[in-house]
């Protein structure tokens, strides 16, 4: 039985084998042309591996058939695929064979096409001379053939090897031809190139316009490869404007598209771009892993150009990680590869500088300058010269760099968001300049350099708006209202109010999305305040200006909280808990020693005792009022204090103050809104009963005919918006929700009056920018309203929006404020402000209120019930120092 079964199986196998052999012998032969057509279908289906196999079979079959045309075409397409995969040597070999075959056939058009690919490979492997020769040969052939489409493409290729007038000629002629014949892809490619050239020339505004135009065309055509490349260029624009976090999504989308299409060269470039952005945002370990993958791919191509390019990225990441010797070793390897690049030498100079090898750092930087006279290399030479004691030469380089940066400011992308981060891009050279100026005894130059980097986006935004004409129209409106006796003409309704006055975790409760709201246009440009301007400002304000600059070496002071019987828990206006203690004086003393003691002898000891504080970096979050001298006196006990993001900003606030001085006194007081919108996480904002009493007591001090009070159900967003334009003083006692991720979405909470944005109960910073205010004072009696995202431009938050809308001064808060002490302080502020005469100002009124509260605390007059019994509140600055005056004092 077993043997018999075995026999049957054997016969079955034989029969099957015979059947298969018989079928194979009956199949028709696949021709080379059919293999070529099959490869085309597979390529269209994005099956690149199968397409490559079909092309290889097409070559073999064509050779057997002696079909020169198909062999040439197959080799040409095979070379294209290899080039895309980064196999440059193999691709070059296929193209050389294809070129010989096309010349043998006399096919000048296809031969010219192959030369363009040979030029691209030569360019990618660093042989620019050979690349240009190939492109020029192809251009001559296409011009003879009158192939305008190809000529337009070649103009783009040759522009890569040209400069100045020749480069512009290639781009403009190529664009003219592309548009003439309707070659949309070539048109977009030329626009992309033009945008990149504008970027290299610091013409960022034009670059942004041309790159966006190119992007739109590529998206319309569905051209993934070119779209990916233009996205990388657009990400670079965001990065140079100081928004590396916004650049990352562009790079990541480009990388995804390039992986889908198998564009190895593009993948390498996008990985490198992502590395640069990751390093800027502090994700260095991730950046190193990313760049090592890029290096692996670059080595697979065998291209010295790409290997060198990525080695620079690896070294840059080591520099960020403070691994200076590793960076130097990697750069020495890169230096051996061709072509020479100034960026390699710049990074090597930086590594040697960090290794304290100043002579070698200088030598390397000078070698780099011979290749490219750029800002970055000049910076490296300047710092080396400085350390070698050649200060005059260092200052010459620094001034050239600063002038170049100032020129670049005039061509920034004209939106407020894009401009805000630009100063941070060049913060290192600003730090270097200030240090060198101070070391050489040029204090005024150091001050002017710091001012040159402060608040420039905000100044441009203010310059873009005609404040004077706004105030004039208000004065006319006020005159009309007074003569007609209509007053404010407000009707009382029953709509819901605001949310809490603030929120410790406000940034977490606000929408964490990094997506930006509508851009604020900022076409204007404005100059920074000069030293003469600052001296004139000090005279006008009758003040001493303290301008600070924090460089990267500063470490933030520690803040500790001691829990125990001496720690008292108080409800804040945010509905959260504030811890206060008698043990919190030491940090304030250390800060005094760091910030005030070095300049104390230069502060006024008699006469005017006003300080104008221009903060920097983390100091925007600091209340200088609470700084404590060694004798236990707070700074506020000796000086009136106000703040400004930059000296030049006070030029605009002074204009607003002057224009509003003739307006009739009208007060808008808003308190404890009801019906406030829920936060994105669904939480509701608690009511603010303390603000009701606060506003009631303020109103009692004012002539009733001048006051409009909106509270509870009447404090909805619609009524607030209607009342704001006619008020000279605006007091908003409600919740402030600060969103550091998206400053324009920070908001003040009021009652909902509808679903529309203007009635949803969220008066966002974006909406405040659109208001038409004519106010001498906006008092934001809510938590954290002075805060927001900090950059070289200052604080992007609610206060900034109110200045743009037309406020001369804003009183806001640096932290969550305890409800009861805050109410007392606010009432005392208005009492003092209204009773002041002569040069009495808001800063003086706030100082008086803070001192009265401080005296009450010291006397034990403020008491609360606690688990430990009834305790007197301490004089902790958290209870009285959180309010600050920004703008006019």
NORDATA-V551056 format. One record per helix or strand of 3 or more residues. SS is the DSSP state (H for helix, E for strand). FROM is the first residue (numbers start at 1). TO is the last residue. Records with the same first field share a line. If there is no record, write none. Layout:
SS: FROM-TO + FROM-TO
This chain:
H: 2-26 + 32-44 + 48-65 + 68-84 + 88-105 + 108-124 + 128-145 + 148-159 + 164-181 + 184-200 + 204-221 + 224-240 + 244-261 + 264-280 + 284-301 + 304-320 + 324-335 + 342-354 + 358-371 + 375-387 + 391-409 + 416-420 + 422-425 + 427-439 + 443-452 + 456-463 + 467-484 + 506-509 + 531-541 + 585-595 + 597-602 + 617-621 + 624-626 + 635-637 + 649-660 + 689-700 + 704-706 + 717-724 + 743-745 + 757-759 + 765-769 + 798-806 + 819-835 + 842-858 + 877-879
E: 544-547 + 568-572 + 577-580 + 610-614 + 640-643 + 667-673 + 707-712 + 729-733 + 747-749 + 762-764 + 777-780 + 788-791 + 794-797 + 809-813 + 863-866 + 869-872 + 883-887
